[in-house]
Amino acid sequence: MLRIPPTLLALAGGALFALLGQVQAAEPAMVKDGMLVDARGMTLYTNDRDAMGKSSCNDACAANWPPLAASADDQGEMPWSTLKRDDGSWQWAYGGKPLYTFIQDQKPGDRLGDGKMGVWRVAKPAAASKSGGGGGY
């Protein structure tokens, strides 16, 4: 009979728990002060020119408005989803709208991109946009 030391079992169990935890990953962003922010607390934005599930911000645009990166393995629960970008990378979306940060925002809470070129908007959770938060996400 094979005997497995308890410390090895504990390590194996911890590794299994870590793997299971990755399957059901946390949401890619959070709500702070009525807006969506990334894990660093940086404001997230949507672009009015984007179609549902499709980013129109590529190349130089994406250099100024970095997409909220996802991996091909990421799967969100509604309203979170992922989309494949034109360059083959993956991006998070909220309510079907691709999410971005803005290169000129330097610290958490900055919202310098809101209203830029008449198409960039601070991303807001659905509940805030339905309760008169204005502009939607």
Disulfide bonds with the S-S distance in Angstrom:
Cys57-Cys61 1.97
